[in-house]
Amino acid sequence: MRIVRVDNERKDYGIIESDSILMINDGSIRSIDIKDAKLLAPCEITKAVCVGLNYGDHIEEMGDKRPDEPTLFIKPATAAIGPDDYIVIPKMSERVDYEGELAVVIKKTAKDVSEGDALDYVLGYTIANDVTARDLQSKDGQWTRAKSFDTFLPIGPWIETDVDPSNLEIKTYVNGVLKQHSNTKHLIFSVPKLVSFISHVMTLNPGDVILTGTPSGVGPIKSGDVVTIEIEGIGKLINKVK
């Protein structure tokens, strides 16, 4: 099942069926053509908990060491945008990078969850771009400013509930040129491990997302670029840059 969130007066949720969206509200069901709908980020987050350094090849390209535990940081809800929305390059940064990632959407409140029960707290999966001001990341040492600008969290286009996150091909294109190509089977820390670990640090709320990390091949984007992230079994997330 694919769950979307539509930009109408109430920002309603719907379910995709073929080329249509079934909108359910106030006990009524109506169908709209997906081409006529403006899709929003598919979930309303209170936070995005992100995992750095979770692919070995990305660790090598960044010159870092393989972590013993997940490396965590947070993006604020104000960074989230949906498919086809613009990524805005901030004036204070001279280098902004794309980072294509699998995102996990939380279904119900998760606190101190065991790894064995972790997937019971997952609604489904979507695509995310962990946009990063790379120059500021290096300058600051810690990552908050570099990761938190408005528009630095494209998410979408929908939540896929019926997919196995452990073996999905992931690709990132900039202006149609392939830049990243890997598979989630190469994640150092698995989805169940991440959900469990993070839930022992902080409460995960319904709609929150976990970004599972990016593979090698990260690089800069500039105004006028188009970034497309494709994950097997989910779809494509496309955003322009300005």
Disulfide bonds with the S-S distance in Angstrom:
none
